Amino acid sequence: MDIVNVDILFKIAGIGIFISVLNMVLKQANKEEQAQMLTLVGVVIVLMVVIQLINQLFISIRTIFNIY
Amino acid sequence: MTIIQVVALGLLAAVFILILRESKPELAIFLSVAVGIIIFFSLLSYIASVMHILEELTVRADINLLYLNTLLKIIGIAYIAEFGAQVCRDAGEGTTASKIEFAGKIMILFLAIPLVVVVLETIISLLP
């Protein structure tokens, strides 16, 4: 794996900044509940990406260091 | 991936994490986890070559491969426990981090016990 996928980093940072901006807009428009839901959805989406990464990390560590 | 790229990636990630931390701290933690994993993946090929050389040396020195495997397992457990503990500590969960480190220590001790037994048996057999 020579070319490392740095775009995951940009993806997560982009989602985070986007969601915080939308959160501000929704809070200005007095839609607190929807802002809360938006935060939750953002966390879940990022969690999906990061969980796949963690899974890859665990698998590769298991294979490298012979841990079963 | 050279060291320059890793350092640049880390600096970039630090800036993003700094931006995210004030508005969305939970996403900042995910981002730092992702950066740690990406840096580890970039080191995979180097780790693999080091392992290969170590294995070759072990075979050439006629040492049982079981010892090298135990050593590698201990290194892996130490790395993954440290990784998890640092993520937990970053998230402000110092107690969970200490528990993870404790579990890592116990697992390492468990793996090291057979080697300690072998050493002790050798010493006992040497004694008159």
N, CA and C atoms of all chains as a GROMACS GRO file, in nm:
protein
  588
    1MET      N    1   0.084  -0.119   0.000
    1MET     CA    2   0.000   0.000   0.000
    1MET      C    3   0.088   0.124   0.000
    2ASP      N    4   0.136   0.160  -0.118
    2ASP     CA    5   0.227   0.274  -0.126
    2ASP      C    6   0.152   0.407  -0.123
    3ILE      N    7   0.050   0.415  -0.211
    3ILE     CA    8  -0.026   0.540  -0.217
    3ILE      C    9  -0.131   0.537  -0.108
    4VAL      N   10  -0.110   0.616  -0.006
    4VAL     CA   11  -0.200   0.615   0.108
    4VAL      C   12  -0.316   0.709   0.080
    5ASN      N   13  -0.435   0.662   0.116
    5ASN     CA   14  -0.553   0.743   0.086
    5ASN      C   15  -0.569   0.856   0.185
    6VAL      N   16  -0.507   0.969   0.151
    6VAL     CA   17  -0.514   1.086   0.237
    6VAL      C   18  -0.653   1.150   0.226
    7ASP      N   19  -0.729   1.114   0.120
    7ASP     CA   20  -0.858   1.181   0.101
    7ASP      C   21  -0.958   1.147   0.211
    8ILE      N   22  -0.933   1.036   0.285
    8ILE     CA   23  -1.020   1.008   0.399
    8ILE      C   24  -1.011   1.120   0.501
    9LEU      N   25  -0.888   1.169   0.518
    9LEU     CA   26  -0.866   1.281   0.611
    9LEU      C   27  -0.947   1.403   0.568
   10PHE      N   28  -0.937   1.436   0.438
   10PHE     CA   29  -1.010   1.553   0.388
   10PHE      C   30  -1.160   1.531   0.398
   11LYS      N   31  -1.201   1.404   0.375
   11LYS     CA   32  -1.344   1.374   0.383
   11LYS      C   33  -1.397   1.402   0.523
   12ILE      N   34  -1.325   1.351   0.623
   12ILE     CA   35  -1.373   1.369   0.761
   12ILE      C   36  -1.371   1.516   0.800
   13ALA      N   37  -1.262   1.585   0.765
   13ALA     CA   38  -1.253   1.726   0.801
   13ALA      C   39  -1.361   1.807   0.730
   14GLY      N   40  -1.386   1.772   0.601
   14GLY     CA   41  -1.489   1.843   0.526
   14GLY      C   42  -1.626   1.823   0.586
   15ILE      N   43  -1.658   1.696   0.620
   15ILE     CA   44  -1.788   1.670   0.681
   15ILE      C   45  -1.801   1.747   0.811
   16GLY      N   46  -1.695   1.750   0.889
   16GLY     CA   47  -1.700   1.819   1.018
   16GLY      C   48  -1.726   1.968   1.002
   17ILE      N   49  -1.651   2.032   0.910
   17ILE     CA   50  -1.667   2.177   0.893
   17ILE      C   51  -1.805   2.208   0.837
   18PHE      N   52  -1.847   2.128   0.738
   18PHE     CA   53  -1.978   2.145   0.675
   18PHE      C   54  -2.089   2.137   0.779
   19ILE      N   55  -2.078   2.035   0.866
   19ILE     CA   56  -2.184   2.015   0.964
   19ILE      C   57  -2.184   2.125   1.069
   20SER      N   58  -2.065   2.173   1.104
   20SER     CA   59  -2.066   2.280   1.204
   20SER      C   60  -2.125   2.409   1.146
   21VAL      N   61  -2.099   2.434   1.017
   21VAL     CA   62  -2.159   2.552   0.953
   21VAL      C   63  -2.311   2.539   0.948
   22LEU      N   64  -2.358   2.421   0.901
   22LEU     CA   65  -2.503   2.400   0.893
   22LEU      C   66  -2.568   2.409   1.030
   23ASN      N   67  -2.495   2.362   1.131
   23ASN     CA   68  -2.544   2.368   1.268
   23ASN      C   69  -2.567   2.512   1.310
   24MET      N   70  -2.470   2.597   1.276
   24MET     CA   71  -2.483   2.739   1.310
   24MET      C   72  -2.606   2.800   1.242
   25VAL      N   73  -2.623   2.765   1.113
   25VAL     CA   74  -2.738   2.819   1.038
   25VAL      C   75  -2.868   2.776   1.104
   26LEU      N   76  -2.876   2.646   1.136
   26LEU     CA   77  -2.999   2.594   1.195
   26LEU      C   78  -3.026   2.656   1.332
   27LYS      N   79  -2.919   2.680   1.407
   27LYS     CA   80  -2.938   2.740   1.539
   27LYS      C   81  -2.988   2.883   1.526
   28GLN      N   82  -2.937   2.955   1.423
   28GLN     CA   83  -2.984   3.091   1.398
   28GLN      C   84  -3.131   3.092   1.362
   29ALA      N   85  -3.175   2.986   1.291
   29ALA     CA   86  -3.313   2.978   1.247
   29ALA      C   87  -3.403   2.916   1.354
   30ASN      N   88  -3.348   2.903   1.478
   30ASN     CA   89  -3.426   2.850   1.591
   30ASN      C   90  -3.476   2.709   1.567
   31LYS      N   91  -3.395   2.626   1.503
   31LYS     CA   92  -3.433   2.485   1.484
   31LYS      C   93  -3.334   2.398   1.559
   32GLU      N   94  -3.346   2.402   1.690
   32GLU     CA   95  -3.249   2.335   1.775
   32GLU      C   96  -3.253   2.184   1.757
   33GLU      N   97  -3.376   2.129   1.746
   33GLU     CA   98  -3.387   1.982   1.738
   33GLU      C   99  -3.324   1.932   1.610
   34GLN      N  100  -3.349   2.005   1.501
   34GLN     CA  101  -3.292   1.959   1.374
   34GLN      C  102  -3.140   1.973   1.373
   35ALA      N  103  -3.091   2.075   1.443
   35ALA     CA  104  -2.945   2.089   1.455
   35ALA      C  105  -2.887   1.968   1.528
   36GLN      N  106  -2.959   1.927   1.633
   36GLN     CA  107  -2.915   1.810   1.710
   36GLN      C  108  -2.912   1.685   1.622
   37MET      N  109  -3.020   1.667   1.543
   37MET     CA  110  -3.026   1.550   1.455
   37MET      C  111  -2.915   1.554   1.353
   38LEU      N  112  -2.887   1.674   1.302
   38LEU     CA  113  -2.781   1.688   1.202
   38LEU      C  114  -2.646   1.647   1.262
   39THR      N  115  -2.622   1.691   1.386
   39THR     CA  116  -2.497   1.652   1.452
   39THR      C  117  -2.488   1.501   1.464
   40LEU      N  118  -2.600   1.440   1.504
   40LEU     CA  119  -2.602   1.294   1.521
   40LEU      C  120  -2.570   1.224   1.389
   41VAL      N  121  -2.636   1.272   1.281
   41VAL     CA  122  -2.614   1.209   1.150
   41VAL      C  123  -2.468   1.223   1.108
   42GLY      N  124  -2.412   1.341   1.131
   42GLY     CA  125  -2.271   1.361   1.095
   42GLY      C  126  -2.180   1.266   1.170
   43VAL      N  127  -2.207   1.252   1.300
   43VAL     CA  128  -2.125   1.161   1.379
   43VAL      C  129  -2.136   1.019   1.326
   44VAL      N  130  -2.258   0.978   1.291
   44VAL     CA  131  -2.277   0.840   1.242
   44VAL      C  132  -2.203   0.820   1.110
   45ILE      N  133  -2.213   0.918   1.019
   45ILE     CA  134  -2.146   0.903   0.889
   45ILE      C  135  -1.994   0.891   0.908
   46VAL      N  136  -1.940   0.980   0.991
   46VAL     CA  137  -1.794   0.974   1.013
   46VAL      C  138  -1.757   0.844   1.082
   47LEU      N  139  -1.844   0.799   1.174
   47LEU     CA  140  -1.817   0.674   1.246
   47LEU      C  141  -1.808   0.557   1.148
   48MET      N  142  -1.895   0.556   1.046
   48MET     CA  143  -1.890   0.450   0.945
   48MET      C  144  -1.754   0.445   0.879
   49VAL      N  145  -1.705   0.563   0.838
   49VAL     CA  146  -1.574   0.567   0.769
   49VAL      C  147  -1.464   0.521   0.863
   50VAL      N  148  -1.468   0.575   0.988
   50VAL     CA  149  -1.357   0.548   1.079
   50VAL      C  150  -1.360   0.403   1.125
   51ILE      N  151  -1.481   0.345   1.137
   51ILE     CA  152  -1.488   0.206   1.182
   51ILE      C  153  -1.426   0.114   1.078
   52GLN      N  154  -1.447   0.144   0.949
   52GLN     CA  155  -1.383   0.062   0.845
   52GLN      C  156  -1.230   0.072   0.855
   53LEU      N  157  -1.183   0.196   0.882
   53LEU     CA  158  -1.037   0.214   0.896
   53LEU      C  159  -0.985   0.133   1.014
   54ILE      N  160  -1.058   0.139   1.128
   54ILE     CA  161  -1.013   0.067   1.247
   54ILE      C  162  -1.011  -0.083   1.220
   55ASN      N  163  -1.112  -0.130   1.145
   55ASN     CA  164  -1.117  -0.271   1.110
   55ASN      C  165  -0.994  -0.311   1.029
   56GLN      N  166  -0.960  -0.227   0.930
   56GLN     CA  167  -0.840  -0.255   0.850
   56GLN      C  168  -0.715  -0.258   0.937
   57LEU      N  169  -0.709  -0.161   1.032
   57LEU     CA  170  -0.592  -0.155   1.121
   57LEU      C  171  -0.581  -0.284   1.202
   58PHE      N  172  -0.694  -0.329   1.259
   58PHE     CA  173  -0.690  -0.449   1.343
   58PHE      C  174  -0.649  -0.570   1.261
   59ILE      N  175  -0.706  -0.581   1.139
   59ILE     CA  176  -0.673  -0.697   1.056
   59ILE      C  177  -0.525  -0.696   1.022
   60SER      N  178  -0.472  -0.578   0.985
   60SER     CA  179  -0.331  -0.577   0.945
   60SER      C  180  -0.241  -0.602   1.064
   61ILE      N  181  -0.278  -0.550   1.183
   61ILE     CA  182  -0.194  -0.577   1.300
   61ILE      C  183  -0.197  -0.725   1.334
   62ARG      N  184  -0.315  -0.786   1.321
   62ARG     CA  185  -0.324  -0.929   1.348
   62ARG      C  186  -0.234  -1.009   1.254
   63THR      N  187  -0.236  -0.972   1.126
   63THR     CA  188  -0.157  -1.051   1.032
   63THR      C  189  -0.008  -1.025   1.049
   64ILE      N  190   0.028  -0.899   1.080
   64ILE     CA  191   0.171  -0.869   1.092
   64ILE      C  192   0.229  -0.935   1.216
   65PHE      N  193   0.161  -0.916   1.329
   65PHE     CA  194   0.220  -0.960   1.454
   65PHE      C  195   0.173  -1.097   1.498
   66ASN      N  196   0.101  -1.169   1.411
   66ASN     CA  197   0.058  -1.307   1.440
   66ASN      C  198  -0.027  -1.319   1.564
   67ILE      N  199  -0.113  -1.222   1.588
   67ILE     CA  200  -0.202  -1.231   1.704
   67ILE      C  201  -0.334  -1.290   1.657
   68TYR      N  202  -0.380  -1.393   1.726
   68TYR     CA  203  -0.510  -1.450   1.690
   68TYR      C  204  -0.606  -1.442   1.806
   69MET      N  205   0.631   0.608   0.120
   69MET     CA  206   0.601   0.738   0.179
   69MET      C  207   0.720   0.784   0.264
   70THR      N  208   0.775   0.894   0.226
   70THR     CA  209   0.892   0.941   0.302
   70THR      C  210   0.846   1.012   0.429
   71ILE      N  211   0.946   1.044   0.510
   71ILE     CA  212   0.915   1.106   0.640
   71ILE      C  213   0.855   1.244   0.620
   72ILE      N  214   0.897   1.313   0.512
   72ILE     CA  215   0.844   1.448   0.487
   72ILE      C  216   0.692   1.442   0.470
   73GLN      N  217   0.646   1.338   0.396
   73GLN     CA  218   0.503   1.328   0.372
   73GLN      C  219   0.428   1.299   0.500
   74VAL      N  220   0.487   1.214   0.586
   74VAL     CA  221   0.420   1.182   0.712
   74VAL      C  222   0.408   1.307   0.798
   75VAL      N  223   0.519   1.386   0.803
   75VAL     CA  224   0.516   1.507   0.886
   75VAL      C  225   0.415   1.606   0.831
   76ALA      N  226   0.411   1.620   0.697
   76ALA     CA  227   0.315   1.712   0.636
   76ALA      C  228   0.172   1.669   0.665
   77LEU      N  229   0.148   1.538   0.653
   77LEU     CA  230   0.015   1.485   0.684
   77LEU      C  231  -0.023   1.515   0.829
   78GLY      N  232   0.072   1.496   0.920
   78GLY     CA  233   0.044   1.521   1.061
   78GLY      C  234   0.013   1.667   1.088
   79LEU      N  235   0.089   1.757   1.026
   79LEU     CA  236   0.066   1.901   1.048
   79LEU      C  237  -0.071   1.942   0.995
   80LEU      N  238  -0.102   1.893   0.873
   80LEU     CA  239  -0.232   1.923   0.812
   80LEU      C  240  -0.345   1.874   0.901
   81ALA      N  241  -0.329   1.751   0.950
   81ALA     CA  242  -0.432   1.693   1.036
   81ALA      C  243  -0.444   1.772   1.164
   82ALA      N  244  -0.332   1.820   1.217
   82ALA     CA  245  -0.338   1.897   1.341
   82ALA      C  246  -0.418   2.025   1.322
   83VAL      N  247  -0.399   2.088   1.205
   83VAL     CA  248  -0.475   2.211   1.177
   83VAL      C  249  -0.625   2.179   1.172
   84PHE      N  250  -0.660   2.070   1.099
   84PHE     CA  251  -0.802   2.034   1.087
   84PHE      C  252  -0.861   2.000   1.224
   85ILE      N  253  -0.783   1.926   1.304
   85ILE     CA  254  -0.833   1.885   1.436
   85ILE      C  255  -0.854   2.008   1.523
   86LEU      N  256  -0.763   2.105   1.511
   86LEU     CA  257  -0.777   2.229   1.588
   86LEU      C  258  -0.904   2.302   1.549
   87ILE      N  259  -0.933   2.304   1.417
   87ILE     CA  260  -1.055   2.373   1.371
   87ILE      C  261  -1.179   2.301   1.424
   88LEU      N  262  -1.176   2.166   1.413
   88LEU     CA  263  -1.295   2.089   1.451
   88LEU      C  264  -1.316   2.087   1.602
   89ARG      N  265  -1.207   2.100   1.679
   89ARG     CA  266  -1.221   2.077   1.823
   89ARG      C  267  -1.311   2.180   1.890
   90GLU      N  268  -1.309   2.304   1.838
   90GLU     CA  269  -1.389   2.405   1.907
   90GLU      C  270  -1.538   2.394   1.874
   91SER      N  271  -1.570   2.342   1.752
   91SER     CA  272  -1.713   2.334   1.720
   91SER      C  273  -1.767   2.193   1.740
   92LYS      N  274  -1.690   2.092   1.696
   92LYS     CA  275  -1.740   1.953   1.706
   92LYS      C  276  -1.630   1.864   1.763
   93PRO      N  277  -1.618   1.858   1.893
   93PRO     CA  278  -1.508   1.779   1.953
   93PRO      C  279  -1.514   1.631   1.920
   94GLU      N  280  -1.636   1.575   1.903
   94GLU     CA  281  -1.646   1.430   1.879
   94GLU      C  282  -1.590   1.394   1.741
   95LEU      N  283  -1.608   1.486   1.644
   95LEU     CA  284  -1.552   1.458   1.511
   95LEU      C  285  -1.401   1.476   1.512
   96ALA      N  286  -1.351   1.565   1.599
   96ALA     CA  287  -1.206   1.584   1.608
   96ALA      C  288  -1.138   1.456   1.652
   97ILE      N  289  -1.203   1.384   1.745
   97ILE     CA  290  -1.145   1.257   1.792
   97ILE      C  291  -1.139   1.155   1.679
   98PHE      N  292  -1.249   1.148   1.600
   98PHE     CA  293  -1.249   1.054   1.487
   98PHE      C  294  -1.138   1.088   1.389
   99LEU      N  295  -1.121   1.219   1.367
   99LEU     CA  296  -1.017   1.261   1.272
   99LEU      C  297  -0.879   1.222   1.322
  100SER      N  298  -0.856   1.237   1.453
  100SER     CA  299  -0.722   1.201   1.502
  100SER      C  300  -0.701   1.050   1.494
  101VAL      N  301  -0.807   0.971   1.516
  101VAL     CA  302  -0.795   0.825   1.501
  101VAL      C  303  -0.759   0.792   1.356
  102ALA      N  304  -0.831   0.856   1.262
  102ALA     CA  305  -0.807   0.827   1.121
  102ALA      C  306  -0.664   0.862   1.081
  103VAL      N  307  -0.614   0.974   1.133
  103VAL     CA  308  -0.477   1.013   1.099
  103VAL      C  309  -0.377   0.911   1.152
  104GLY      N  310  -0.400   0.867   1.276
  104GLY     CA  311  -0.310   0.766   1.332
  104GLY      C  312  -0.307   0.641   1.246
  105ILE      N  313  -0.425   0.597   1.202
  105ILE     CA  314  -0.431   0.474   1.123
  105ILE      C  315  -0.366   0.494   0.986
  106ILE      N  316  -0.388   0.612   0.925
  106ILE     CA  317  -0.328   0.637   0.793
  106ILE      C  318  -0.176   0.637   0.804
  107ILE      N  319  -0.124   0.698   0.911
  107ILE     CA  320   0.022   0.699   0.927
  107ILE      C  321   0.074   0.557   0.946
  108PHE      N  322   0.000   0.476   1.022
  108PHE     CA  323   0.043   0.338   1.040
  108PHE      C  324   0.044   0.262   0.907
  109PHE      N  325  -0.061   0.285   0.825
  109PHE     CA  326  -0.067   0.217   0.696
  109PHE      C  327   0.049   0.259   0.606
  110SER      N  328   0.089   0.386   0.618
  110SER     CA  329   0.200   0.430   0.534
  110SER      C  330   0.330   0.363   0.575
  111LEU      N  331   0.334   0.313   0.701
  111LEU     CA  332   0.458   0.248   0.748
  111LEU      C  333   0.457   0.098   0.725
  112LEU      N  334   0.344   0.045   0.670
  112LEU     CA  335   0.329  -0.101   0.664
  112LEU      C  336   0.442  -0.169   0.588
  113SER      N  337   0.479  -0.112   0.471
  113SER     CA  338   0.579  -0.181   0.389
  113SER      C  339   0.714  -0.185   0.460
  114TYR      N  340   0.747  -0.076   0.532
  114TYR     CA  341   0.874  -0.075   0.607
  114TYR      C  342   0.872  -0.179   0.718
  115ILE      N  343   0.758  -0.185   0.790
  115ILE     CA  344   0.746  -0.284   0.897
  115ILE      C  345   0.763  -0.424   0.841
  116ALA      N  346   0.701  -0.447   0.724
  116ALA     CA  347   0.708  -0.580   0.664
  116ALA      C  348   0.852  -0.617   0.631
  117SER      N  349   0.929  -0.521   0.576
  117SER     CA  350   1.067  -0.556   0.541
  117SER      C  351   1.151  -0.581   0.666
  118VAL      N  352   1.126  -0.502   0.771
  118VAL     CA  353   1.200  -0.525   0.896
  118VAL      C  354   1.169  -0.663   0.951
  119MET      N  355   1.040  -0.702   0.948
  119MET     CA  356   1.001  -0.833   0.996
  119MET      C  357   1.071  -0.944   0.918
  120HIS      N  358   1.075  -0.922   0.786
  120HIS     CA  359   1.136  -1.023   0.699
  120HIS      C  360   1.283  -1.044   0.738
  121ILE      N  361   1.354  -0.933   0.758
  121ILE     CA  362   1.496  -0.943   0.795
  121ILE      C  363   1.512  -1.011   0.930
  122LEU      N  364   1.425  -0.975   1.026
  122LEU     CA  365   1.434  -1.036   1.159
  122LEU      C  366   1.414  -1.187   1.150
  123GLU      N  367   1.315  -1.227   1.069
  123GLU     CA  368   1.286  -1.369   1.054
  123GLU      C  369   1.405  -1.442   0.994
  124GLU      N  370   1.463  -1.380   0.892
  124GLU     CA  371   1.579  -1.440   0.826
  124GLU      C  372   1.695  -1.459   0.924
  125LEU      N  373   1.719  -1.355   1.004
  125LEU     CA  374   1.827  -1.363   1.103
  125LEU      C  375   1.799  -1.472   1.205
  126THR      N  376   1.672  -1.484   1.245
  126THR     CA  377   1.638  -1.587   1.343
  126THR      C  378   1.664  -1.725   1.287
  127VAL      N  379   1.626  -1.745   1.161
  127VAL     CA  380   1.648  -1.875   1.099
  127VAL      C  381   1.798  -1.902   1.087
  128ARG      N  382   1.873  -1.798   1.050
  128ARG     CA  383   2.017  -1.818   1.029
  128ARG      C  384   2.089  -1.845   1.161
  129ALA      N  385   2.041  -1.782   1.270
  129ALA     CA  386   2.105  -1.804   1.400
  129ALA      C  387   2.057  -1.932   1.465
  130ASP      N  388   1.968  -2.005   1.398
  130ASP     CA  389   1.920  -2.134   1.448
  130ASP      C  390   1.849  -2.121   1.582
  131ILE      N  391   1.773  -2.013   1.597
  131ILE     CA  392   1.692  -1.994   1.717
  131ILE      C  393   1.550  -2.037   1.682
  132ASN      N  394   1.483  -2.093   1.782
  132ASN     CA  395   1.345  -2.138   1.760
  132ASN      C  396   1.257  -2.019   1.720
  133LEU      N  397   1.178  -2.038   1.614
  133LEU     CA  398   1.094  -1.928   1.563
  133LEU      C  399   0.985  -1.890   1.662
  134LEU      N  400   0.957  -1.980   1.757
  134LEU     CA  401   0.855  -1.951   1.858
  134LEU      C  402   0.891  -1.827   1.938
  135TYR      N  403   1.020  -1.809   1.965
  135TYR     CA  404   1.062  -1.694   2.045
  135TYR      C  405   1.038  -1.565   1.969
  136LEU      N  406   1.070  -1.566   1.840
  136LEU     CA  407   1.047  -1.446   1.759
  136LEU      C  408   0.898  -1.415   1.751
  137ASN      N  409   0.817  -1.522   1.737
  137ASN     CA  410   0.672  -1.500   1.730
  137ASN      C  411   0.620  -1.438   1.859
  138THR      N  412   0.669  -1.489   1.973
  138THR     CA  413   0.626  -1.431   2.100
  138THR      C  414   0.665  -1.284   2.108
  139LEU      N  415   0.786  -1.256   2.063
  139LEU     CA  416   0.833  -1.117   2.066
  139LEU      C  417   0.744  -1.028   1.979
  140LEU      N  418   0.711  -1.079   1.859
  140LEU     CA  419   0.628  -0.999   1.768
  140LEU      C  420   0.490  -0.978   1.827
  141LYS      N  421   0.435  -1.084   1.889
  141LYS     CA  422   0.304  -1.070   1.951
  141LYS      C  423   0.307  -0.964   2.059
  142ILE      N  424   0.415  -0.964   2.138
  142ILE     CA  425   0.424  -0.866   2.247
  142ILE      C  426   0.432  -0.725   2.189
  143ILE      N  427   0.509  -0.709   2.081
  143ILE     CA  428   0.520  -0.577   2.020
  143ILE      C  429   0.383  -0.532   1.968
  144GLY      N  430   0.311  -0.625   1.903
  144GLY     CA  431   0.179  -0.591   1.849
  144GLY      C  432   0.082  -0.552   1.959
  145ILE      N  433   0.081  -0.631   2.068
  145ILE     CA  434  -0.010  -0.599   2.178
  145ILE      C  435   0.024  -0.464   2.238
  146ALA      N  436   0.153  -0.438   2.254
  146ALA     CA  437   0.194  -0.310   2.312
  146ALA      C  438   0.150  -0.195   2.223
  147TYR      N  439   0.167  -0.214   2.088
  147TYR     CA  440   0.130  -0.106   1.997
  147TYR      C  441  -0.020  -0.080   2.001
  148ILE      N  442  -0.100  -0.187   1.990
  148ILE     CA  443  -0.244  -0.166   1.979
  148ILE      C  444  -0.302  -0.116   2.110
  149ALA      N  445  -0.247  -0.162   2.223
  149ALA     CA  446  -0.296  -0.114   2.352
  149ALA      C  447  -0.262   0.034   2.370
  150GLU      N  448  -0.142   0.070   2.328
  150GLU     CA  449  -0.101   0.210   2.340
  150GLU      C  450  -0.190   0.298   2.252
  151PHE      N  451  -0.219   0.248   2.131
  151PHE     CA  452  -0.304   0.324   2.037
  151PHE      C  453  -0.441   0.350   2.099
  152GLY      N  454  -0.504   0.243   2.148
  152GLY     CA  455  -0.637   0.259   2.207
  152GLY      C  456  -0.635   0.348   2.329
  153ALA      N  457  -0.531   0.332   2.411
  153ALA     CA  458  -0.524   0.412   2.534
  153ALA      C  459  -0.507   0.559   2.500
  154GLN      N  460  -0.426   0.588   2.397
  154GLN     CA  461  -0.406   0.728   2.362
  154GLN      C  462  -0.532   0.790   2.306
  155VAL      N  463  -0.608   0.711   2.226
  155VAL     CA  464  -0.735   0.764   2.174
  155VAL      C  465  -0.829   0.795   2.289
  156CYS      N  466  -0.838   0.701   2.385
  156CYS     CA  467  -0.926   0.724   2.500
  156CYS      C  468  -0.882   0.845   2.580
  157ARG      N  469  -0.751   0.861   2.597
  157ARG     CA  470  -0.701   0.973   2.675
  157ARG      C  471  -0.728   1.105   2.603
  158ASP      N  472  -0.720   1.102   2.469
  158ASP     CA  473  -0.752   1.220   2.389
  158ASP      C  474  -0.898   1.258   2.408
  159ALA      N  475  -0.984   1.155   2.421
  159ALA     CA  476  -1.126   1.182   2.436
  159ALA      C  477  -1.160   1.221   2.578
  160GLY      N  478  -1.060   1.232   2.665
  160GLY     CA  479  -1.086   1.272   2.802
  160GLY      C  480  -1.125   1.158   2.893
  161GLU      N  481  -1.103   1.033   2.848
  161GLU     CA  482  -1.139   0.917   2.929
  161GLU      C  483  -1.012   0.854   2.986
  162GLY      N  484  -0.955   0.922   3.082
  162GLY     CA  485  -0.828   0.874   3.138
  162GLY      C  486  -0.842   0.739   3.206
  163THR      N  487  -0.959   0.715   3.272
  163THR     CA  488  -0.975   0.589   3.344
  163THR      C  489  -0.981   0.471   3.249
  164THR      N  490  -1.057   0.486   3.138
  164THR     CA  491  -1.063   0.377   3.040
  164THR      C  492  -0.926   0.351   2.981
  165ALA      N  493  -0.851   0.459   2.956
  165ALA     CA  494  -0.717   0.443   2.901
  165ALA      C  495  -0.630   0.362   2.995
  166SER      N  496  -0.640   0.391   3.126
  166SER     CA  497  -0.558   0.312   3.221
  166SER      C  498  -0.599   0.167   3.221
  167LYS      N  499  -0.730   0.141   3.205
  167LYS     CA  500  -0.775   0.001   3.204
  167LYS      C  501  -0.720  -0.070   3.081
  168ILE      N  502  -0.722  -0.003   2.966
  168ILE     CA  503  -0.669  -0.066   2.844
  168ILE      C  504  -0.521  -0.097   2.863
  169GLU      N  505  -0.448  -0.002   2.922
  169GLU     CA  506  -0.305  -0.027   2.943
  169GLU      C  507  -0.284  -0.144   3.038
  170PHE      N  508  -0.370  -0.153   3.140
  170PHE     CA  509  -0.360  -0.264   3.235
  170PHE      C  510  -0.381  -0.398   3.163
  171ALA      N  511  -0.484  -0.401   3.077
  171ALA     CA  512  -0.511  -0.524   3.001
  171ALA      C  513  -0.393  -0.560   2.913
  172GLY      N  514  -0.333  -0.458   2.850
  172GLY     CA  515  -0.216  -0.485   2.767
  172GLY      C  516  -0.102  -0.544   2.847
  173LYS      N  517  -0.080  -0.489   2.968
  173LYS     CA  518   0.029  -0.541   3.051
  173LYS      C  519   0.004  -0.686   3.090
  174ILE      N  520  -0.122  -0.716   3.126
  174ILE     CA  521  -0.154  -0.854   3.167
  174ILE      C  522  -0.132  -0.950   3.049
  175MET      N  523  -0.177  -0.909   2.929
  175MET     CA  524  -0.161  -0.996   2.813
  175MET      C  525  -0.014  -1.021   2.783
  176ILE      N  526   0.068  -0.915   2.795
  176ILE     CA  527   0.211  -0.930   2.769
  176ILE      C  528   0.274  -1.024   2.872
  177LEU      N  529   0.232  -1.008   2.998
  177LEU     CA  530   0.283  -1.097   3.103
  177LEU      C  531   0.247  -1.242   3.073
  178PHE      N  532   0.121  -1.260   3.028
  178PHE     CA  533   0.073  -1.395   2.995
  178PHE      C  534   0.157  -1.458   2.884
  179LEU      N  535   0.193  -1.375   2.783
  179LEU     CA  536   0.273  -1.428   2.673
  179LEU      C  537   0.416  -1.455   2.716
  180ALA      N  538   0.464  -1.377   2.814
  180ALA     CA  539   0.605  -1.387   2.852
  180ALA      C  540   0.630  -1.500   2.950
  181ILE      N  541   0.524  -1.550   3.015
  181ILE     CA  542   0.543  -1.652   3.118
  181ILE      C  543   0.614  -1.779   3.067
  182PRO      N  544   0.576  -1.835   2.951
  182PRO     CA  545   0.647  -1.955   2.904
  182PRO      C  546   0.798  -1.933   2.889
  183LEU      N  547   0.836  -1.813   2.840
  183LEU     CA  548   0.979  -1.785   2.826
  183LEU      C  549   1.046  -1.779   2.963
  184VAL      N  550   0.979  -1.717   3.060
  184VAL     CA  551   1.036  -1.710   3.195
  184VAL      C  552   1.053  -1.850   3.252
  185VAL      N  553   0.953  -1.936   3.226
  185VAL     CA  554   0.961  -2.074   3.276
  185VAL      C  555   1.081  -2.146   3.213
  186VAL      N  556   1.100  -2.125   3.082
  186VAL     CA  557   1.215  -2.189   3.014
  186VAL      C  558   1.346  -2.143   3.076
  187VAL      N  559   1.358  -2.012   3.101
  187VAL     CA  560   1.481  -1.959   3.160
  187VAL      C  561   1.504  -2.019   3.298
  188LEU      N  562   1.397  -2.024   3.378
  188LEU     CA  563   1.411  -2.077   3.513
  188LEU      C  564   1.451  -2.225   3.510
  189GLU      N  565   1.391  -2.302   3.416
  189GLU     CA  566   1.426  -2.444   3.407
  189GLU      C  567   1.571  -2.462   3.367
  190THR      N  568   1.618  -2.377   3.276
  190THR     CA  569   1.759  -2.384   3.237
  190THR      C  570   1.849  -2.358   3.356
  191ILE      N  571   1.814  -2.254   3.436
  191ILE     CA  572   1.896  -2.221   3.553
  191ILE      C  573   1.895  -2.337   3.651
  192ILE      N  574   1.777  -2.398   3.673
  192ILE     CA  575   1.766  -2.508   3.770
  192ILE      C  576   1.849  -2.628   3.724
  193SER      N  577   1.846  -2.653   3.591
  193SER     CA  578   1.922  -2.767   3.541
  193SER      C  579   2.073  -2.741   3.550
  194LEU      N  580   2.112  -2.612   3.548
  194LEU     CA  581   2.254  -2.581   3.561
  194LEU      C  582   2.302  -2.596   3.705
  195LEU      N  583   2.209  -2.577   3.800
  195LEU     CA  584   2.247  -2.585   3.940
  195LEU      C  585   2.285  -2.729   3.975
  196PRO      N  586   2.385  -2.748   4.059
  196PRO     CA  587   2.425  -2.883   4.097
  196PRO      C  588   2.324  -2.949   4.193
   0.00000   0.00000   0.00000
